[in-house]
Amino acid sequence: GNSVTQMEGPVTLSEEAFLTINCTYTATGYPSLFWYVQYPGEGLQLLLKATKADDKGSNKGFEATYRKETTSFHLEKGSVQVSDSAVYFCALRNSGNTPLVFGKGTRLSVIA
Amino acid sequence: NAGVMQNPRHLVRRRGQEARLRCSPMKGHSHVYWYRQLPEEGLKFMVYLQKENIIDESGMPKERFSAEFPKEGPSILRIQQVVRGDSAAYFCASLPAGEETQYFGPGTRLLVL
């Protein structure tokens, strides 16, 4: 079946540090891949997505590249800010109206 | 265009009571998904509905849980005879027909005492 594995947290970084959150997936077919962010007490917001191999999704300084050969979709940001502190979820969705399959989430804390 | 709305945001119930969670999708969105998030876990799919139809309920427990999305009004997730293990955050997401990106509501945090 489909599954998403992402690195365990929590991750604590100093402001302006480089961020990588690893995400790998197992899926049948060719899924679309997503990163969602959840700020404290809020729902999930779509951060970025990629729909096919070698696509790069980017938003707010974050980026992730759909790597079919390594079945990965790692999230990166060159310089994190305190306001980036949140839980980040990697997710996939196969074609059609199938539901999202989420990883367990990675909590990021950025300290000034 | 208002986002996906859920109410209540917080709900406290005693064991054995009923919980009703409401989700109003974004305007023009005819598809609704419900997900459950247990503490320190990712979201797990429960049920997928279109207007007046349940399309996929494979993630929903067979007993005590039900969902509907009537022609008029919000989608409702109903949990009868709640137990402590039902304590979780319940999120709904909506999207229009033919699109891929799901838009999430703020969630309802259910606490069963």
HADDOCK unambig.tbl for C-alpha pairs under 7 A between the chains (distance, minus, plus):
assign (segid A and resid 42 and name CA) (segid B and resid 106 and name CA) 5.02 0.50 0.50
assign (segid A and resid 43 and name CA) (segid B and resid 104 and name CA) 6.10 0.50 0.50
assign (segid A and resid 43 and name CA) (segid B and resid 105 and name CA) 5.58 0.50 0.50
assign (segid A and resid 43 and name CA) (segid B and resid 106 and name CA) 3.87 0.50 0.50
assign (segid A and resid 43 and name CA) (segid B and resid 107 and name CA) 5.78 0.50 0.50
assign (segid A and resid 44 and name CA) (segid B and resid 104 and name CA) 5.70 0.50 0.50
assign (segid A and resid 45 and name CA) (segid B and resid 104 and name CA) 6.74 0.50 0.50
assign (segid A and resid 99 and name CA) (segid B and resid 45 and name CA) 6.54 0.50 0.50
assign (segid A and resid 102 and name CA) (segid B and resid 42 and name CA) 5.84 0.50 0.50
assign (segid A and resid 102 and name CA) (segid B and resid 43 and name CA) 5.98 0.50 0.50
assign (segid A and resid 103 and name CA) (segid B and resid 42 and name CA) 5.63 0.50 0.50
assign (segid A and resid 104 and name CA) (segid B and resid 41 and name CA) 4.94 0.50 0.50
assign (segid A and resid 104 and name CA) (segid B and resid 42 and name CA) 3.90 0.50 0.50
assign (segid A and resid 105 and name CA) (segid B and resid 41 and name CA) 6.92 0.50 0.50
assign (segid A and resid 105 and name CA) (segid B and resid 42 and name CA) 5.73 0.50 0.50
